[in-house]
Amino acid sequence: KQCLQLLEKVSGTFLFLYLHARIKLWADRREQISVDTYIMF
């Protein structure tokens, strides 16, 4: 059970970092709304 919990935590962290990177790339392409994007998330 402990191993599964650790796996969930790692995959959750990876997913968060992946989404954060995607949002950052998307915001960089549209610099004028990057501030709004960061306030929203």
N, C-alpha and C positions, 0 to 999 in steps of 0.2 A: 504493500500500500504506500509506503514512504517513497518508493522509487517512482510510482505513478504520479504522486503529488509533485515531486521534483521535476518530472517531465512536463507536467502541466504548467509549472511555473516558468520553466525555460522556454517552452513554446509560446507562452503568453508574452514573455518579455521580447522574444524574437518578433512576434506579430506586432507588438507596440512599436518597436524600433523600425520595422519595415514600413508600417503605416506612416510613422513620423517622417521617415526619409521620403516617402512618396509625396506627402503633403508639402515638405520643404522644396522638393524639385518642382512641384506644381506651382508653388508660390513664387519661386525664383523666376519662372517663366512669365508670371504676371505680377511683377513687382508692385504695381499700384494697389493690388488687393492683398498682398502678403500680410500686411498688418491686420486686416480684417480676419484673415484665415487663422492667424495665431491667437487672436482674441476669441474667436469662435471655439477653438479646440482647447 
